[in-house]
Amino acid sequence: MSKPYVRLTHPLVRDGECLRRATWHEALDRVASYLRDARDRGPTRTYGMFSCSKATNEMNYVAQKFARSVVGSNNIDSCNRT
């Protein structure tokens, strides 16, 4: 018998091998820190953006603008080639 679906209602962060409950502020600070570290190591080697063909043109534009302007990476792809 399969386990019932359990929806996450708060962020979890990894401390060593364990996941623990965190505040949204702490979780977003961690994400920002990891993205900043990746950018500082060299965005063309450490970062890529993948967007979806089902998203609007505006959303895909914002995704590529973020990758190019904020992160500094031209590694952008989507599934629009079909």
N, C-alpha and C positions, 0 to 999 in steps of 0.2 A: 504494500500500500504506500502511495506517495505521501510526502509530508505536505501539510497545508501551506499555501502561499503566505508568507509573512512580509508585510510591507515595512520598509525602513521609514521611520518618522523623524530621525535625527542623524546627523553625520557620525561616521565612525572613523577613527584614525588608528594607524598601526603603531604600536609601541613594541618593538622587538618582534615577537611572533604573535602577539595578541592584538585584537581589535578592541578598542575601548570607545565609549561614548564621548563625544566632544561637543563643544558649542559651535555654532555656525561661524562665529568670528575666528575661532582657532582653526577650524577646517579650511576656511577660505585663506587665512594667513599662510597655512602650510602649502596650499596649492600655488599661491602667488610666489612663495619662496622657491618651490620646485621649478616653476616656469622661469623665474629669474635666473636660477642656477643653470638651467638648460641653455638659456639665451647667452649667458656669460661664457659658457663652454664653447660656443660657436653654433649659432642658430641653423646654419645650413647643414650641419651634421647631426644635430640633436632634436630638431623639431620639424614636424610636417603637419599639414592641415588636410583633412579629407572632408569634403562637403557632399551633400546629397542632391541628386537631381530632382527629388520631390520637394525640396525646399524652394522658396520663392527666389527670384533673381536677386531681390534685395538682400535676403539672408545670405546667399552665396557671395554677394559683393562684400558684405560686412565681414564674412569669414576670411576672404582673401585680403581685405584691407587690414584686418587684425594681424594676420600672419606676416604680411609684408611690412606694415608700418610699426607695429608694436614689437613683434618678435624679431623681425629682420630676416625672415626666411621666405624664399620663393618656392619652397616645396609644398605646392598646393595641387590637389587632384580632386576629381569627382567622378561619379559614375555616369556621366553624360554622354559617353561614347557609343551607346547602343543604338 
